[in-house]
Amino acid sequence: MKTTITIYNYLLALLLVLCSICASAKAQTKALPTPQKKVQIFGDAYFPPYDFINEEGQPDGFFVDLTKAVMNELSLPYSLQLINWSEAMKKVQDKKGDLLIGISYSEGRSKMFKFCGSLIYLSQSAVYRKGQSPVMSLKDLSGKKIVVENQGIAQHLLSIEGFTKNVSTVDKVSEGFDLLSKGHYDVLVCDYETSSYVLFKKTYSNLEMTDLQLASQLYSFAGNDEVMLAKIDWAIQRLKAKGIYNELYNKWFNKYPFKWAKQVVISIVILILVALLLWFFNILLRRKVNKAKLQLDEKNRQLLLALHAGGIFVWGYDVKKNLLFNIECDYFPPEGIAPDKDIVYYHPDDREFLLHTIKEVAKGNIPKEPICVRMNREGSNEWKYIEKEFSCIRDKAGEVITIIGTHKDVTERHRMQSLLEESVQKMAFAIKNANLVLWEYDVNTGLLKSYNEPINDYNDSTLLKSNDFLKYGHPDDLTLINDAFRSMRERSDKPFSINLRLRYKPDGEWRYCIIAGTSFIKNSKTGDVIKYVGLRRDVTEMTLVNKKLEEEKIKAQEADKLKSTFLANMSHEIRTPLNAIVGFSNLLDSTSDPEERAGFVKLINTNSGLLLQLINDILDLSKIESGILDIHNDVFNFSDAFEELHQSFLSRIENPEIKFICDNKYKTFNVCIDYNRTMQILTNFITNALKYTKEGYIKMSYFKENDGLKIIVEDTGIGIAKEKSDRIFKRFEKLDNFAQGTGLGLSICKAIIRACKGDIGFDSEEGKGSTFWAWIPCEIMEIVEK
Ligand code: ADP
């Protein structure tokens, strides 16, 4: 096989030589370099690994070695210079050089130079700084600052692709690498092998490269002399046949490690790391799983313990099979039982409800609250209250396949709850019937919650602010209420009790209340009081009764005092006329003088009259006390009675300083009233006027007023001091202890007027006189004026 290739190579070389000889015959005659004349060869001073000046300043690279081998093969003397590429091209173009080494083929260049046959192909790479977005294709170059070698093939290819504006050039590719590394440009486009070589050799640690997807370019020798180029082709074939070409190729292109090797190493390392990590995670995961399993077991154990401790049993219901089965209980037979068979253990009133609930849960309708049913499996006399909760397991379609239920005996709780409800009801009943208000005050919110509160219309859910509560308090008691609220706000631990007046409605009556309160709930950490509770008692009735009792007591005490005074007075009032009667009666026998005897008789009569009046007053008083003061109305002519009374008093008035006036405007004044009582009032008024008037006049008058009779007695006596005026009509009340009288007259008048449903009063000015009046409602039949 190898031999065939070698023969083929020879034939090809021979063909090329023949062709070139034919071509040279036709071509213009060009002077071949004479053996003495050196072939002037030019190349790029920096295009490693193809042609470049090495660190010792010597030309080096694949093309340099190849050129040397070719020239040697052709036995041609030559001079090789590596200079700037553009200069090198110019030299050969200007015929100052014969041969260019390491030149890419392009259409443009093919017009300037003749090219050797194919040699190697170049592909282009993009070099950029690490950290920048990678340049994978031509698209990624747009908008970037690109640098290329001046007149290099990269510049040519980019211009074909339309990249001209953002492309800058450097004379040497090495400059391009430097400037790129320093950040002057974004991308350097150059031959792939060159980039690999530079990045491998030089320490541009901040650069990396990718293959730029551009068409590969033929890379070869070029010059002006086709014959020489044909020879070079032939020589290259020879070198290839000898294996020298491959040696050179391998020397330059296979001597630095392949990229993929690096990648493979990295991949292996990564794989190992991943494997290690996976192994580590596996161990970690296993440990976690084991730990979680242990925890789960422990939790399961705790759950079971909790279930047992809480008296909770767990059961299941297979919806398809319609069977109840045990999970954490032993209610059902091992093969399970249908709910409608097991239902016999439940209270008849609860059976339908329980079966219905199970059916609903099977449809996915789980009750929001646990249900409570009565059950009796033991056959005892008592029903147990069982609380049941439900959850369900569904299949992929969402259908309930199993119901999981709990079962808890709450009989004791139920009993306690019933007791509690009963107690609460009793308490509520007691509070309501005792007219109490139960209140609680939350210090943190400042809100007052009351039970059985008339202020809130007995609505227990209404909350009041402390300020709102103040509105119901009596203005005089606001300080008390404020003090109580302040003490609660200061979280005082002292119980308190205040008496105050409240009004449940803005226009309601004031109610007397006692509010008692005490701290109730405290903060467990700070010990601060959070809530107060207390009771409010409405003691209005009791307070009013007490007040009345107090008043009655004072009255009784006063009455007692007055009665004592009365008795003292009585002994004096009775003895005085009695002594006079007894004394003057005895004296009657001792004298025969008719004048003297007449004087004694008169005195006896006067004192008898006084004694009789006194006894009548006492009798009237006893009637008033026992409530049997009767009023007997008769029709009579008041005018006549009035005149008669005036006459009877007129005869008795001895004081010439007093004018006793009878103001009677009527001839006939027929009324229907109690004659005796009306005359008693009038008599009393006149008697008093006579008693307390030393000079001036006493005037008695009457007239009709508002469907009644008004009687008036006016005098110019001593009058009554204002401060004493409210005592005038009270029993046993005598303003002047030395004056004659029992202090009963006016109080009897008032009692009579009250019985007649009339009115009585007086106007008086001390030292000037008094006017006493009484109005008696009555029918007035006839009035005829005089
Ligand atoms: P008495 O029988 O003591 O007069 P009354 O009840 O009739 O008792 O009168 C009560 C008191 O009222 C008298 O003690 C007297 O001080 C006073 N009083 C009554 N009438 C007059 C009057 N016309 N002028 C001045 N004081 C009077």
Residues whose N, C-alpha, C, O or C-beta is under 5 A from the ligand:
A	BS01	ADP	N688 A689 Y692 G717 G719 I728 E733 K734 L735 D736 Q740 G741 T742 G743 L744 G745 L746 S747 S770
